Amino acid sequence: MHFSENAHRNVKFEDESMKLDNHEAAALAARIRRILTSPIQPAMHDMLAGLMMDQRCRHRVGWSAHAQHYSTYERMLGLAGKLPRGAGDLSDPSLLLGVAEWAAVNDPSVCFLFLIQYALCIGTLVELGKDNVYARKYALELAQGTKAGAYMITEIGNSNSQIAVRVEARYDAQAREFVLHTPDDGALKFTNVGINNLDKIGIVCARLFVDEKDCGVFAFVLDISDRHGPRPGVRLSSPAEIAYLPLDYGFAGFDNVRVPFEAWLSDGATIDAAGRFHDPLDSANARMVRSLIAPDNIWAMSGSALCAVARASAAQTLSYSMRRSSAARIAVEVPLLSYYSQRRAVFRALATSYVITCFAKDAARQWGDTLHRRATPKGEETQHIVWAPWSATNKRLSLVKALTTWATEEVIAECRLHCGVAGQLTVNRYIEYEGLAHAFNDAGGNNFLILLDMARTLVSTPLPDAPPAPVDVPLPENAASAFNRLRTREYRLTRRLTEDVAARTAEGFDLLDIWNPLLPIARDAAQAHGLCMAMQTAITMAETVDDAQGRAILRDLSALFILDQTDRHAAWLMSEALLSDQEYRSIGASIDRLCERLVHYADMLVAAFGYPHAVIQSPVSDPDADYVTSLLRAVN
C-alpha cells in the first residue's frame, strides 16, 4: 500500500491539538507538550500527524477480523515506505519513538505491528547481523515495507519459554547450512503468522547444535511465507484471535527447513571450516541475553506508545467531563467535572500519565544514547536470571516497560469507567487503547517475571545501613514529606526481602523454597523501586520548565500522584509508623485542593496532553461538534 500523496498536507500538531482562545494558555500548552511528547522536531510531529490523518487510516468500525488483519499490514507497510531512512537503520531513535507514539493513538494494532517490524526484526538484524550482507538485505526489505516481519521467541508448550528455547538449528558441516526444526507441538512459536499469504520474514530464536553440542540460543533469519502461502517446510496456523488487540497471532513450526550459513545472526560467534564452534561470550546465559537484545528497543518504543495512549485517554476524558452535563436532580445540567469524584479520577489519570511519561522518556533517552554502542552483558548481570532474561538485558528499561504497562491499564480503565456508556464504545478508543496496554503484560516479557528478576538484582546489591536521608523537593500540599515516606518504604521492603532471602539461604533451602514464600514482597520491593525512580524523574522534569506557571502545574501533578500513592499504601505506612492518623486523614483534602487548582487549567491541559481529533477520531475528543452529533457521524 502507498499512502495518498496528500498525506503530508500542511498539518500543524500545535494548531490542531488546541482550540485555545488565550495566546498565553496556548503557549503554555505547547511548552508542556514538548516535555511530554517524543523528542523530534515539530516538523516531524506534523509529518507523522499528517500520515495518521490519511483517509486510509480511518477507524475500522464493523470490519471482519480477517479484513482488519489485512488492513493492519497494509497500513503498517505503507507507513514504513513513507518513513525517513533513520527509522529503517535505527540511526534516529527519536524518530522511532515518535512513530510509535503517533501510531498508537491512531491505531494500536498498527502500532504493535510496527514495533514487531522495527524494534524486534530490524533491531535484531542491525544489532546481531553486523557485516552480514544477507542480514542487511532483509533489514532493507523490512524498512522499505516490501516485506513484513515476525519475531519468534515464545514457544507455546512452557511458561518462561524464553529461557528454555527448544526449536533447534543443527549445523550441517558438509553443506555448511543450518537445519531448523520444531521437535514437537509444544515448541511451536507464537507470533504474527495467521495471515500467511504475504511476503514475510521470520527472525527465529533457536538452540544451535554443532556436532551435537548445545551452543546456546541464536537468531536466524529466513523467508517464512510469500503471496502463495507458507514456504516449504514452514507450518503456519490460521489466526488465533485476541480480541482486545486484533492482530494475526498464530503458531509457527519448522520441519527440517534448510537455511544458508548467512542466515545465522552470529554476532561474532564463528564456525570454522573444520566445524569448530567458538563464541566470544563466556556463558550460555550471556549468549541468550545478547541474542535477545532487541527487546530493549521494544521497551523504549512501547513506553512511548503506552504513555501516548494514557495521555490521550486522560485528555479526552477531561474534555468530555467539561462538556458533558448530568441530569441528576442534585444539580441539573452541571458538568461532570463539577463533581469531586470525577475530578479526582480525571486529574489522577493526568498525574499518572505525566509521571510515567517522564519515567519512560528519560529511560528512552538513555536507550537512544547507547543504541549503537551497547555493551555485552557482564557475567554478574546474567547470573541472577531465574524467571526470565529481561532484567539482565536492560534493568531500567525492562522495569519501565512493566510499570508503564500497569499504570496505562489503570489510567485508561479509570477514564473509561468515568465516561459511562461512552467509555465502552469502541469508536471512543478506550477499549483499543486498553487492549494495547493489556498486550504488553506479556509482549516483550511478562511483567511479573521482570519484577521478580529485578527483585533478585536488588537483593544482590549492597544496601546502605540506613534509609535514604530526606530530600527537599519543591512540592505543594506536604507531598515532599509523602515522597520521602515512599522512599523509606522502598528501602525497608528491599532490606526485609534481602534479610529474608539471607535467612532462608542460611537454613539450607533450595532456590524454590527460598523464593516461593517471598514472591509477594519481591514484587512489592521491585515495584517500589521503580515507583521511586518514576517520581524522582517527574519531579526533576518539572524543574526544567523555565515558565513559573508551567512549573507549578507540573509540580501539582507530581504532588497529586505522590499523594495518591501514599493513600494506596497508607495501611503499610501506618503499620510502620511512617504515617500518622491525622496525616492520613488530610490526604483527601490535599488532593481536592490540587484538583481545584488544576481545574482552572483544564482547557490548557487537554491541549497539552491530547492529540488532534483527526488522528484519534473518537467522538468524545471532537472539539468542533457536540458528542451526540460526532457519535452519530462516526457510526453512520
PEMO-V538543 format. One record per residue. N is the residue number from 1. SS is DSSP state (~ for helix, > for strand, _ for the rest). PHI is phi in degrees with one decimal (999 if undefined). D_CENTER is the distance of its C-alpha to the mean C-alpha in Angstrom with 1 decimal. Layout:
N&SS&PHI&D_CENTER, N&SS&PHI&D_CENTER
//
This chain:
1&_&999&26.7, 2&_&-123.2&27.4, 3&_&-66.8&26.5, 4&_&-63.3&29.6, 5&~&-65.6&31.1, 6&~&-88.0&30.7, 7&~&-62.6&26.9, 8&~&-95.0&27.2, 9&_&-56.4&29.6, 10&_&-68.7&29.9, 11&_&-106.9&26.9, 12&_&-111.3&26.3, 13&~&-55.5&23.0, 14&~&-66.7&24.8, 15&~&-70.0&27.7, 16&~&-69.8&25.9, 17&~&-84.6&23.5, 18&_&-135.5&26.3, 19&_&-121.3&29.7, 20&_&-98.6&31.1, 21&_&-77.5&34.8, 22&_&-82.4&34.9, 23&~&-63.6&34.3, 24&~&-65.0&33.4, 25&~&-64.7&30.8, 26&~&-64.1&29.3, 27&~&-66.0&29.4, 28&~&-64.6&27.7, 29&~&-60.3&24.9, 30&~&-64.6&24.5, 31&~&-65.7&24.4, 32&~&-67.9&21.7, 33&~&-63.0&19.6, 34&~&-65.1&19.9, 35&~&-71.0&18.4, 36&~&-86.3&15.3, 37&_&-87.9&14.6, 38&_&-61.6&13.8, 39&_&-81.3&16.8, 40&_&-114.9&18.6, 41&_&-65.8&22.1, 42&~&-52.5&23.0, 43&~&-63.2&24.6, 44&~&-73.3&21.4, 45&~&-57.7&19.7, 46&~&-63.3&22.8, 47&~&-63.1&22.7, 48&~&-67.0&19.2, 49&~&-60.4&20.3, 50&~&-62.2&23.4, 51&~&-62.1&21.8, 52&~&-75.4&19.9, 53&_&-87.6&23.2, 54&_&-57.7&25.0, 55&~&-59.4&26.9, 56&~&-76.6&25.3, 57&~&-106.9&22.0, 58&_&-67.9&23.6, 59&_&-63.8&22.2, 60&_&-98.6&23.3, 61&_&-92.6&25.3, 62&_&81.0&27.4, 63&_&-77.4&26.5, 64&_&-71.1&27.0, 65&~&-60.7&24.2, 66&~&-63.1&25.6, 67&~&-62.6&26.1, 68&~&-66.3&22.6, 69&~&-62.3&21.3, 70&~&-61.1&23.8, 71&~&-63.6&22.9, 72&~&-61.2&19.1, 73&~&-65.1&20.3, 74&~&-60.0&22.9, 75&~&-66.6&20.5, 76&~&-64.6&18.0, 77&~&-67.1&20.9, 78&~&-64.2&22.7, 79&~&-62.9&19.8, 80&~&-57.2&19.8, 81&~&-68.5&23.5, 82&~&-97.6&23.3, 83&_&-81.8&21.0, 84&_&-61.7&22.7, 85&~&-60.1&23.3, 86&~&-60.6&20.9, 87&~&-78.8&17.9, 88&~&-72.3&19.8, 89&_&-109.2&20.8, 90&_&61.6&17.7, 91&_&-79.9&20.3, 92&_&-124.7&18.5, 93&~&-58.5&15.0, 94&~&-62.5&15.1, 95&~&-63.3&15.9, 96&~&-61.4&12.9, 97&~&-63.5&10.7, 98&~&-65.8&13.1, 99&~&-64.0&13.2, 100&~&-59.6&9.5, 101&~&-61.9&10.2, 102&~&-72.0&13.5, 103&~&-64.7&12.8, 104&~&-63.3&10.3, 105&~&-74.5&13.1, 106&~&-88.3&15.7, 107&_&-158.9&14.8, 108&~&-56.2&11.6, 109&~&-66.7&13.3, 110&~&-63.5&14.1, 111&~&-59.0&10.6, 112&~&-61.7&9.6, 113&~&-67.4&12.9, 114&~&-61.2&12.5, 115&~&-64.6&9.6, 116&~&-62.0&12.1, 117&~&-63.2&14.9, 118&~&-95.5&13.9, 119&~&-65.4&11.3, 120&~&-92.0&13.0, 121&~&-73.5&16.5, 122&~&-63.1&17.6, 123&~&-57.9&15.8, 124&~&-67.3&17.9, 125&~&-63.1&21.0, 126&~&-69.4&21.0, 127&~&-77.4&20.4, 128&~&-98.7&22.5, 129&_&-108.1&25.0, 130&_&-58.5&26.5, 131&_&64.7&30.2, 132&_&-113.3&29.7, 133&~&-60.5&31.0, 134&~&-60.1&30.0, 135&~&-66.1&26.3, 136&~&-63.8&26.6, 137&~&-61.4&28.1, 138&~&-66.0&25.3, 139&~&-61.2&22.7, 140&~&-66.2&24.9, 141&~&-62.7&25.2, 142&~&-66.5&21.4, 143&~&-67.8&21.1, 144&~&-80.6&24.1, 145&_&77.6&22.8, 146&_&-86.5&25.9, 147&_&-139.8&24.0, 148&>&-101.6&20.8, 149&>&-116.1&18.9, 150&>&-132.0&18.1, 151&>&-100.3&16.5, 152&>&-121.0&18.6, 153&_&-124.2&17.9, 154&_&-69.7&17.8, 155&>&-115.8&21.4, 156&_&-81.7&22.4, 157&_&-81.8&25.3, 158&_&-137.9&23.9, 159&_&-70.2&21.1, 160&_&58.1&19.5, 161&~&-65.4&20.7, 162&~&-63.7&18.7, 163&~&-99.5&21.4, 164&_&-144.2&24.2, 165&_&-61.7&23.9, 166&_&-116.3&27.1, 167&_&-61.4&27.2, 168&>&-106.8&29.9, 169&>&-126.6&30.7, 170&>&-97.4&34.4, 171&>&-82.1&36.1, 172&>&-100.2&39.4, 173&_&-66.5&41.5, 174&_&-67.1&44.2, 175&_&-87.0&42.0, 176&_&50.5&39.5, 177&>&-133.7&36.7, 178&>&-116.7&34.1, 179&>&-116.5&34.2, 180&>&-86.5&31.0, 181&>&-148.2&31.6, 182&_&-97.1&30.0, 183&_&-67.2&32.4, 184&_&-161.8&31.9, 185&~&-64.3&29.7, 186&~&-64.7&27.7, 187&~&-97.7&26.4, 188&_&-60.5&25.2, 189&>&-81.9&21.8, 190&>&-105.9&19.2, 191&>&-165.5&17.5, 192&>&-86.1&17.9, 193&_&-127.5&21.7, 194&_&-64.6&23.2, 195&_&-90.9&24.3, 196&_&-119.1&26.4, 197&_&-120.1&28.9, 198&_&-117.8&26.8, 199&_&-72.8&26.8, 200&>&-128.4&24.0, 201&>&-111.3&23.3, 202&>&-110.4&22.1, 203&>&-101.5&20.6, 204&>&-107.5&22.1, 205&>&-86.4&21.7, 206&>&-138.5&25.2, 207&>&-86.4&27.6, 208&>&-83.6&30.2, 209&>&-118.5&33.9, 210&>&-121.9&36.6, 211&_&53.7&40.1, 212&_&69.4&38.7, 213&>&-96.6&36.9, 214&>&-73.4&33.2, 215&>&-103.9&31.6, 216&>&101.8&28.0, 217&>&-94.1&24.8, 218&>&-128.8&24.5, 219&>&-99.9&22.8, 220&>&-129.6&25.1, 221&>&-122.2&24.9, 222&>&-160.5&27.0, 223&>&-75.2&27.6, 224&>&-108.7&26.9, 225&>&-158.3&28.2, 226&>&-141.5&30.0, 227&_&-62.7&31.6, 228&_&-96.3&34.0, 229&>&123.1&31.5, 230&>&-60.4&30.4, 231&_&-72.5&32.1, 232&_&-52.6&34.9, 233&_&85.4&33.9, 234&>&-100.4&30.4, 235&>&-106.1&29.8, 236&>&-127.5&27.1, 237&_&-85.1&26.9, 238&_&-71.8&26.7, 239&_&-61.6&23.4, 240&_&-103.3&22.5, 241&_&-66.5&21.0, 242&_&-120.7&18.0, 243&_&-64.6&18.9, 244&_&-77.4&15.9, 245&_&-142.1&14.0, 246&_&-60.2&16.9, 247&_&-160.5&16.9, 248&_&-85.5&19.6, 249&>&-59.6&18.5, 250&>&-164.2&21.6, 251&>&-122.7&23.3, 252&>&-126.9&24.7, 253&>&-136.2&27.7, 254&>&-129.8&30.0, 255&_&-109.5&33.8, 256&_&51.5&35.1, 257&>&-82.7&33.5, 258&>&-88.4&34.9, 259&>&-130.0&32.8, 260&>&-68.3&34.3, 261&~&-56.5&34.1, 262&~&-69.0&31.9, 263&~&-71.3&29.2, 264&>&-78.5&28.5, 265&>&-86.3&25.8, 266&_&-76.4&27.9, 267&_&53.1&26.3, 268&_&95.3&29.7, 269&_&-73.1&31.0, 270&>&-138.1&34.3, 271&>&-129.6&36.8, 272&_&-80.8&40.3, 273&_&-62.1&43.1, 274&_&-87.4&44.5, 275&_&83.2&41.4, 276&_&-90.8&40.4, 277&>&-91.5&36.7, 278&>&-141.0&35.4, 279&_&-123.8&32.0, 280&_&-64.4&31.8, 281&_&-80.1&29.2, 282&_&-98.0&31.1, 283&_&-155.6&29.4, 284&~&-64.6&27.6, 285&~&-61.9&24.7, 286&~&-62.3&24.4, 287&~&-66.0&24.5, 288&~&-61.3&21.9, 289&~&-62.8&19.4, 290&~&-65.7&20.5, 291&~&-65.0&20.2, 292&_&-99.5&16.5, 293&_&-68.1&15.7, 294&_&-63.2&13.5, 295&~&-55.6&10.4, 296&~&-51.5&10.5, 297&~&-63.1&9.8, 298&~&-71.5&6.8, 299&~&-64.9&5.3, 300&~&-65.5&6.7, 301&~&-72.6&6.2, 302&~&-68.0&2.7, 303&~&-59.9&3.7, 304&~&-62.4&6.6, 305&~&-67.2&6.1, 306&~&-65.7&5.3, 307&~&-64.5&7.9, 308&~&-64.7&10.0, 309&~&-71.5&10.5, 310&~&-66.3&11.2, 311&~&-64.3&13.7, 312&~&-61.0&15.1, 313&~&-65.1&15.8, 314&~&-63.8&17.4, 315&~&-66.0&19.4, 316&~&-72.2&20.8, 317&~&-70.0&21.6, 318&~&-63.7&23.5, 319&~&-61.0&25.3, 320&~&-62.3&26.2, 321&~&-67.6&27.5, 322&~&-76.5&29.7, 323&~&-95.7&31.2, 324&_&-91.6&31.5, 325&>&-105.2&34.6, 326&>&-107.0&35.7, 327&_&-96.0&39.1, 328&_&-60.2&39.3, 329&_&-73.5&42.9, 330&_&-64.7&41.9, 331&_&-168.1&41.4, 332&_&-69.8&41.6, 333&_&60.1&39.5, 334&>&-95.0&37.4, 335&>&-58.3&33.8, 336&~&-56.7&31.2, 337&~&-69.0&30.0, 338&~&-70.3&33.4, 339&_&-82.7&32.6, 340&~&-62.4&31.3, 341&~&-63.3&29.1, 342&~&-68.7&27.3, 343&~&-58.7&27.1, 344&~&-58.2&25.6, 345&~&-64.3&22.9, 346&~&-70.0&22.0, 347&~&-73.2&22.2, 348&~&-64.2&20.4, 349&~&-64.4&17.4, 350&~&-62.3&17.9, 351&~&-63.2&18.3, 352&~&-64.3&15.2, 353&~&-65.8&13.1, 354&~&-64.9&15.1, 355&~&-65.2&14.6, 356&~&-70.0&10.8, 357&~&-63.5&10.9, 358&~&-61.1&13.5, 359&~&-61.5&11.8, 360&~&-68.2&8.7, 361&~&-68.4&11.2, 362&~&-65.8&13.7, 363&~&-65.9&11.7, 364&~&-66.8&10.8, 365&~&-61.7&14.5, 366&~&-63.9&15.6, 367&~&-60.1&13.6, 368&~&-62.8&15.3, 369&~&-65.0&18.5, 370&~&-112.2&18.7, 371&_&-55.4&17.1, 372&_&-104.7&20.6, 373&_&-141.8&22.3, 374&_&-74.0&20.2, 375&_&-83.3&22.7, 376&_&-68.0&23.4, 377&_&-60.4&22.4, 378&_&-77.7&25.5, 379&~&-57.6&27.2, 380&~&-68.5&26.6, 381&~&-80.5&22.9, 382&~&-99.2&23.1, 383&_&-73.7&25.8, 384&_&-91.5&23.7, 385&_&-67.3&21.8, 386&_&-128.4&22.8, 387&_&-90.9&20.1, 388&_&-159.1&17.5, 389&_&-88.3&17.2, 390&~&-67.6&13.8, 391&~&-67.3&14.9, 392&~&-75.8&17.7, 393&~&-78.1&15.8, 394&_&-164.8&14.1, 395&~&-59.7&14.5, 396&~&-65.8&12.9, 397&~&-65.6&9.6, 398&~&-64.3&9.4, 399&~&-67.6&10.4, 400&~&-58.5&8.1, 401&~&-59.6&5.1, 402&~&-64.5&7.8, 403&~&-72.9&9.2, 404&~&-65.3&6.7, 405&~&-60.1&6.2, 406&~&-64.4&9.9, 407&~&-66.0&10.8, 408&~&-64.9&9.3, 409&~&-54.9&11.2, 410&~&-67.0&14.1, 411&~&-58.9&14.3, 412&~&-69.1&14.4, 413&~&-61.4&16.7, 414&~&-64.6&19.0, 415&~&-63.5&19.2, 416&~&-59.5&19.9, 417&~&-66.4&22.6, 418&_&-89.1&24.2, 419&_&-112.2&24.7, 420&_&61.7&26.9, 421&~&-61.0&27.5, 422&~&-56.8&25.7, 423&~&-70.1&22.4, 424&~&-88.9&23.1, 425&_&-76.5&23.8, 426&~&-58.2&21.4, 427&~&-63.3&22.6, 428&~&-89.1&21.2, 429&_&77.5&17.6, 430&~&-57.2&16.6, 431&~&-61.1&16.7, 432&~&-68.2&14.6, 433&~&-63.7&11.9, 434&~&-64.3&12.1, 435&~&-62.1&12.1, 436&~&-60.8&8.7, 437&~&-66.3&7.5, 438&~&-55.0&10.3, 439&~&-60.5&9.3, 440&_&-82.6&6.3, 441&_&-65.6&9.2, 442&_&-120.0&10.5, 443&_&-61.5&8.7, 444&_&75.5&8.3, 445&_&110.9&10.7, 446&_&-65.1&11.9, 447&~&-64.2&10.8, 448&~&-63.4&14.5, 449&~&-67.8&15.6, 450&~&-59.1&13.4, 451&~&-66.4&15.1, 452&~&-65.7&18.4, 453&~&-68.4&18.4, 454&~&-63.5&17.4, 455&~&-61.7&20.4, 456&~&-62.5&22.6, 457&~&-65.7&21.8, 458&~&-61.2&22.7, 459&~&-63.9&25.9, 460&~&-81.2&26.9, 461&_&-97.2&26.6, 462&_&-58.0&29.9, 463&_&-99.5&29.8, 464&_&-65.3&32.2, 465&_&-71.6&35.1, 466&_&-128.7&34.3, 467&_&-60.3&31.4, 468&_&-62.0&30.0, 469&_&-65.3&32.5, 470&_&-57.3&31.8, 471&_&-111.9&30.3, 472&_&-96.6&31.6, 473&_&-116.1&28.8, 474&_&-79.8&29.8, 475&_&-121.4&28.5, 476&_&-81.2&30.6, 477&_&56.9&31.7, 478&_&58.2&31.9, 479&~&-69.6&28.1, 480&~&-63.4&28.9, 481&~&-64.0&30.7, 482&~&-63.3&28.0, 483&~&-61.4&25.5, 484&~&-66.1&28.0, 485&~&-62.7&28.4, 486&~&-68.3&24.7, 487&~&-67.3&25.0, 488&~&-65.6&28.0, 489&~&-59.4&26.3, 490&~&-57.0&23.7, 491&~&-61.9&26.8, 492&~&-68.1&28.8, 493&~&-62.8&26.2, 494&~&-66.2&25.6, 495&~&-64.6&29.4, 496&~&-63.0&30.2, 497&~&-62.7&27.9, 498&~&-60.5&29.3, 499&~&-66.8&32.8, 500&~&-66.2&32.3, 501&~&-63.5&31.0, 502&~&-62.8&34.0, 503&~&-65.8&36.4, 504&~&-71.5&35.4, 505&~&-65.1&35.4, 506&~&-63.6&38.9, 507&_&-78.6&40.0, 508&_&89.7&39.3, 509&_&-67.9&36.6, 510&_&-79.5&34.5, 511&~&-58.7&30.8, 512&~&-63.1&30.1, 513&~&-72.8&32.6, 514&~&-67.3&31.4, 515&~&-93.8&27.8, 516&~&-56.2&28.1, 517&~&-71.0&29.6, 518&~&-100.9&27.2, 519&~&-60.2&23.9, 520&~&-60.9&23.6, 521&~&-72.2&24.4, 522&~&-62.7&22.2, 523&~&-61.5&19.1, 524&~&-60.2&20.6, 525&~&-66.2&21.3, 526&~&-66.0&17.9, 527&~&-67.5&16.2, 528&~&-63.4&19.0, 529&~&-60.1&18.5, 530&~&-66.4&14.9, 531&~&-60.7&16.1, 532&~&-66.8&19.0, 533&~&-62.8&17.1, 534&~&-64.0&14.9, 535&~&-63.1&18.2, 536&~&-62.9&20.0, 537&~&-64.1&17.6, 538&~&-66.0&18.0, 539&~&-61.3&21.7, 540&~&-64.3&22.1, 541&~&-62.9&20.3, 542&~&-60.8&22.6, 543&_&-75.0&25.6, 544&_&-81.2&24.8, 545&_&-77.4&25.8, 546&_&-84.2&29.4, 547&_&-98.7&30.3, 548&~&-61.6&31.6, 549&~&-67.3&30.7, 550&~&-62.8&27.0, 551&~&-62.5&26.9, 552&~&-65.2&28.4, 553&~&-64.9&26.0, 554&~&-69.5&22.9, 555&~&-64.1&25.0, 556&~&-62.5&25.6, 557&~&-65.4&22.0, 558&~&-62.2&21.3, 559&~&-63.0&24.4, 560&~&-61.4&23.5, 561&~&-63.0&20.3, 562&~&-64.8&22.3, 563&~&-66.5&25.1, 564&~&-63.7&23.0, 565&~&-65.3&21.6, 566&~&-63.1&25.3, 567&~&-60.8&26.4, 568&~&-66.0&24.0, 569&_&-102.7&25.3, 570&~&-59.9&28.8, 571&~&-59.5&30.5, 572&~&-64.8&29.3, 573&~&-61.9&30.2, 574&~&-70.1&33.6, 575&~&-66.8&34.3, 576&_&-98.4&33.9, 577&_&59.7&36.1, 578&_&-100.9&33.4, 579&_&-142.7&33.6, 580&_&-85.7&37.0, 581&~&-57.9&37.8, 582&~&-64.9&38.6, 583&~&-63.8&35.3, 584&~&-65.3&33.4, 585&~&-66.6&35.5, 586&~&-84.0&34.8, 587&~&-63.0&31.1, 588&~&-59.3&31.3, 589&~&-65.2&33.7, 590&~&-63.8&31.6, 591&~&-63.3&28.6, 592&~&-64.4&31.0, 593&~&-66.6&32.4, 594&~&-63.1&29.0, 595&~&-63.4&28.3, 596&~&-62.3&31.8, 597&~&-70.5&31.1, 598&~&-69.6&27.8, 599&~&-63.9&29.4, 600&_&-69.6&31.6, 601&_&-110.2&28.7, 602&~&-58.2&27.1, 603&~&-60.3&27.7, 604&~&-64.4&26.5, 605&~&-67.9&23.2, 606&~&-60.3&22.7, 607&~&-67.5&23.2, 608&~&-72.9&21.0, 609&~&-94.2&17.9, 610&_&-92.3&18.5, 611&_&-131.8&18.6, 612&_&-56.8&21.7, 613&~&-58.3&23.0, 614&~&-65.7&23.7, 615&~&-89.3&20.1, 616&~&-75.5&18.9, 617&_&67.2&22.3, 618&_&-90.3&22.2, 619&~&-56.8&25.7, 620&~&-69.3&24.6, 621&~&-100.0&23.4, 622&_&-74.1&26.6, 623&_&-84.1&28.5, 624&_&-106.8&31.6, 625&_&-147.2&32.6, 626&_&-67.8&33.0, 627&~&-59.8&30.6, 628&~&-62.1&33.1, 629&~&-60.7&34.0, 630&~&-66.1&30.5, 631&~&-64.6&29.7, 632&~&-64.4&32.8, 633&~&-64.2&32.2, 634&~&-67.7&28.7, 635&~&-89.2&30.1, 636&_&-100.4&33.4
//
